[in-house]
Amino acid sequence: MRWQTPICAISGWCLRPELDEAGIHPTSRLPQLAHGTNVHVAGLVAHRRRRVLPVEDETGMANVLISPALFDRQRRIILDAAALTIFGRLERAGGATDIIAARLTPLRVVTGRDVRRGR
């Protein structure tokens, strides 16, 4: 399966098996992983701030930290995408678990309304 822009239905996240197959972790699994582990997650963008991008999947939420250089390189994706896949490194500091982003990819989201209209 070629995995560049996965399709995900908001209601039910019906593609979790495909996300798992692609090595994309649910956010609920992050606490079980070691500091410094490379991770790949996907989710809806909860809101945008320049350095922190909270994303939410069907199991929870993760804070994604964006370096100024990454923000400059991927500005349009960060500002425009409703959902993303994120590849980065897991960091634990002061009781917080964050993902230091290395690469962001838009995640195509299909809502129930789009499905009914055949989009």
Buried (B, 14 or more C-beta within 10 A) or exposed (E): EEBEEBEBBBEEBEBBEBBEEBEBBBBEEBEEBEEEBEBBBBBBBEEEEEEEBBBBBBBBBBBBBBEEEBBEEBEEBBEEBEBBBBBBBBBBEEEEBBBBBEBBBBBEBBBEEEEEEEE
